């Protein structure tokens, strides 16, 4: 998402199309990001909600990974690329803003702002809107009865393969990712040390490692998406309740890992917004190299075309390829 969407969100306040929140008002900012200068006169307290750790770290005081509280005077909703996540944020805004309070939603075309506007209009909400900075801001007063609107937008968690739970907005929330499945098929069956799952998402690879190597001593799960990490806790409790596991909400590209491991497994992310960005995976490989003990191993899966081999050569004593299929390759490295 560009910073343009942030400017679009605050444009109605800057142009006085809506009343400026004043001192004493409570403003809920869903999908909050740092970097925006508030319009002059915007003096209300802002409670910022951002579950994605790299974006959370751009915020200052008054920031939290999960939404709490009721009866806010204003809700700001900054849309992202995941439709289900955007809809859940709108449902949260409808649920937590007082009747008559203001809800402002903004995003670009790539964020699906126009379908959201259409959906709100079909529910009979009286909207105002303005296009600005390559996006659209829309706003409305929260009606007294919002039960139907909340039901229309709120997305329930999904059960995957009858035993994993995930939610919209998470990586591969409605199915097991093909790359993770390929890596899972090559995980060791005799591992008995301490492992880490980098970019653990909702916990699939950690569960697979536990099932293949039941003598594993401990698995630490690192994930930047706070909500996904909470679902990983649920999934591990359901599928391997006796596992010794720890959970870290962490940006592996910027926050160093303090532990040392015998094995790191990962399916690193490689997209920033809509574009492929191999640097994300390279940063995670560097983090793994610093977190693996001498003699320890890294196992990762990647799209076939991603050039991770030079990063492996730089950080490890040995590396190679275990297997590949039409889409993915499984790589290994040893310290």
N, C-alpha and C positions, 0 to 999 in steps of 0.2 A: 504494500500500500504506500502511496506517495504521501508526502506531507500536504499535498493539495487537499486531500480529504479532510485533514484537520482544519485548514483554513475555511473550507466549505462549511464545516460544522458550526464554526463561530461567526460566519458571515451574517446570519440573521440578527445576531446581537449587535454586531458592529454597525449595521445599517438601521438599527432600531425597528426592524420588522417585527421583533418580539421584545417584550419588556426585559430589561436587564435584571438579572438576579441581584439582590442587594444583601448587605450584611445581615446575617441571621437566617437567610434561606439556606436550605440543604440541597446540594446538587449531586446527583449520582452520575458518574461518567463511566459508561460501560464500553469496554474495548479501548480504554484510555491509552494514549501515547504521549510522551514528552515532546517538547520542541515547539509548542505553540505559545505565542504571546497572547494573553487574554486581552479582550477589548477594554478600553478605558471604562471604568465604572463597574466592571465585573468583580464584585467584592464578596460574593457568596462563598461559603465553604464548599470545596469540591472533594467528594469521596471517589477516588479513582480505582477502577477494577480492571486488572489486566493479569490473566493467568499465564501468559507466555513470558518466560523469564527474561529473554533479551529485551523485550519491550517494557516489562516491569522495571528493569534497571534504568530506563530513561526517565522514570518518574521520581518524584521527591516525596515529601511528606504526604500523608493521607492516601497512600496506595495500598491495595490489598489484592490477593489473588482470587478471592471469592466474594460474591456480593452478600451483604447482610443488611438488615434493617428495613423499615417500612416508612411510609408517609413522607417521602422526599417531595420537595417542592418542584424540582426540575430533574429530568433525566436526559442525558446526552448519550446518543448511541452512535459510535463510530463503526461503520461496517467494514468487514474484511472479506476475504475471498471465499469463505465457507458459508454457503447458504444456510445450512442448519444452525450454525453458530450465530449468524445474524438474526435468525428468527428467534432463537432462544434469548438473545439479548433484548429484543423487542418485547417478548413475553415478560422478561424480568422487569423491564421499564413499566409496562402496564400494571404489573403486580405490585410494584413498590412505590410508585408515585401516588400521591393523594389525589382524590377526585378533584378535577379542575386544575391540577398541576400541568406543567408544560413538558412535552416530550419532543425533542429535536433529534432527527436521524439524518445522517449524511454518509455519502459514499460515492464512488465513481461508477461508471458503467461496468467496469470489470468486477465490481463488488456486488452487482445485481440490484442496484438501488431502484431501478425502474420496476422490476417485478415486485419488489417490496411495496412500492407506492401503489401499484395496482391491487395487491392483496389487501392493503389497508383500506383503500377506497371501496372494495367489494364488501368489507365489513361495515360500511356505512359511516366511517370516520370522516370528519370534516377537516380536510388537510389544506394547508398552505404550503407552497414550495417555491424554491428559486434555484436556477442553475448558476453555478459559479465555480471557477477554478477547475474546470473539466469534470465537475461532479454536480450532484444535486443535494440540497438540504430541504427537508420537509419537516413540518411541525404541526402539532395539534394539541388541544386540551384533552387531558385524560378524562374520558366519560366516567360517570358513576358506576355503570355496570359494564365490566370488561371481561366477564367470564367467557363469553364466546370468542372474543379476540385472543385471550390468553390460550384457550384450547386450540385455536387455529394455528398459533405460532409456536407453542411449546413443543419441543421434540423430545420424545422419550428415548432412553438408552436402548441400544440394540443388542440382542443376544447373538453372538457369533458361534456357530458350530455347537450350539446348545450348552456351552460352558464358559464362554468368555463374554464379558459385558463391556460395551464401549458406547460413546456418544458422538453425535455430529460435531465436526470440527477437529476431531482427533485424527491422527494418521491412520488410514485404512480402518475406519470405524465400523464398517459393515461387513468385513471379510478379513480373512488372514491374507496379508500381503504375500504375493508370489515370491519376492526376494527373501523375506523372512522364512517362508516355508522351505525354500531351497537350503538356506543356511541351517535351519533346524534339522534337516536330513543329514547333515554332516557334523553335527555336534558330537563331542566325545561321549562314550558310554562308561568310561572309567575315571572320570574326573572327581577328585576328592579334596580340592583346595578351596581357596577363596576367589570368587569370580565377580565381575562387574558387567552389567548390561548398560552400555552407553546409548542414550536415545531410546529408552526402554518402552516408550509409548504405554500401551495398556497391559504390558507384561508378557506378551506371547513367548518371546525367546527365553525369558527367565523360566517360565513354566516348562518349556520344552527341554531346557538344559537340566532342570530338576528331574524330569521324568526319565531322561536318557541316562543321567548320572545321579542315581539316588543317594550316593554317598557324598555329594557336594557339601562342603562345610558351611558356606555362606554365599549369598548373592546380594550385591548392592545394586540397586536400580537408580540410574541417573536419567532425569527427564526434564526438559524445559517447559513442558505443558503441565501446569499444576493439576488441571482436571484429569488429564490422562494418568498422571501419577496416582491420583486418588482412586481411579478405576483399577490401576495395577495392584494397589493394595487389596481391593476387593477380589480381583481375579486370583491372586496368589493365595489369599485366605480360603477361597472356594476350592482351588485345584491342588494346592500343596500346603495345607495348613501347618505342617510340621517344619517347613523350611525356615531356616534362620535368614531373614531378609531385612535389609535396611533401604530406606527410600530418601533420595536427595533431589530436591527441586533446584536445578542448577543449569546454568548456561556454560556448557563445556567448552565453548569457543573463547570464553573470557574469564571464567572462574576456575582456578586450578583445583585439581583433585588431590586431596591430602593423603589418601590411602594408597597402598601398594597391593597389586593383585597377581595371582598366578595365571589368570585368564581373563581377557576382556572380549565380549561378543558385542557386535553391533550391526545395525542396518542404518547407516548414517543418512540424515536428510540431505537432499541435494537441490532443493528449490527455495528460492527467496522470491516471494510474490509469484509471478508466473514464469520466471526464467530459471533455467538450470544454473546452479552456482557450485561448481566442484570445490570451491574453497571451504564450504561448510564441512564437507567430508574430510578434507585435508586437515582442518583445524581439529576435528575429532580424532583423527589418526595421531596427530601430535599430542593431544591430551592422553590418548591411550599409551603412547610410547613413554610418557613421563610417569604413568601410573602402573606400569607392568614391571614386576620384579625381573632381575636377571634370570634368564632361563624360562621366563613366562611367555605366554602366547597371546596373539590377537587373532580373532576370526571375524571376518566381516563379509557382508554381501553388498554388491553394488551393481548398478546398471552396467552393461558390458562396455559402453563407450566412455565411462568416466575414468580419467587418467590418475588413478590413485597409486600406481606402482612406484613412481618417483618419491612420493611421500613415505611409502613403506621402506624404500631403500635408504632414505635419509634417517629414519628413526629406529630402524631395527637391524640386527646383525644378519638375519636371513629373512627371505620372504618368497612367496610363490602363489600359484593358483591351484586350488583344490579341484574345482569343476566349473562348468558353465552350461547354460542352456540358451535358448533363443533370445532371452532378455537379460539374464543376470549372470554374474560370476561370483564365486566364493573365493576370497583371498585369505591367506594366512601370513603371519609374520612372527618371528621369534626374537626376543631380546638376547 
